[in-house]
Amino acid sequence: MFFRGWIRHPNYLLIPYRISSRSWQTVWIASYPMSSTLILGTRNPKKGEELAELIAPLGIDVLTLADISGAMEVVEDGTTFAANASKKACLQAIHLGQWVLAEDSGLCVDALNGQPGVYSARYAGEGATDASNNRRLLAELAGTPTARRTAHYHCHMVLSDPMGEIRAQSHGICRGRIRTEPAGTHGFGYDPLFEILEYHRTFGLLPPLVKRVISHRGRAMRAIVPQIVAAIG
């Protein structure tokens, strides 16, 4: 059996397949409707706003988990950003019966062997806040010289269809350095400490528009956009 490719239909998918060297038949599969609504797999209002702004040019309606009643809580117990993003996208997509774009991201500091990494959001423990996470990071780096305070943000994005199948994924990295004290109020997470060397400013000081262009999340989004358009655009 040789598959020739999927054909889009307003409600279903049609697959033509070869049954002989000269004959083709078609079969309808997938009982879910194609949708132009995309669920962003986050309840974080600042992250949701940032993602929505990045995807706005596509003209696709977006909602966050905060906009939906009955969204499930997905335990982020993966050891990599890719594992967590895949779990958040696929499980939520099956649960909601919707297309879901999820991402997992965090800060990786070279002097700390890549920490906090996948634990970035809870680096200071359960109930951690941006402020408490930043305080712990500064404490861990106390006495570390400037040249060794290099770090990078990493983002992995996954698009799942309503059946829980991964239809697209991408990743993005943004490199910088950790300052000795916070600067600026823009962004969230470790942004007030994360300095972009080329700009001599932290994400907390840079305008949001600039961050959207150069950030790990912006780069991952630009890489996945063509795949999103092909899947649900």
Secondary structure, DSSP 8 states (H G I E B T S, - for coil): -EE---EE-SSSEEEEEESSSS-EEEEEE--S---SEEEES---HHHHHHHHHHHGGGT-EEEEGGGSTT--------SSHHHHHHHHHHHHHHHHTSEEEEEEEEEEEGGGTT-BGGGGGGTT-TT--HHHHHHHHHHHTTT--GGG-EEEEEEEEEEE-TTS-EEEEEEEEEEEEE-SS---SSSSTTTTTEEETTTTEETTTS-HHHHHHHSHHHHHHHHHHHHHHHHH-
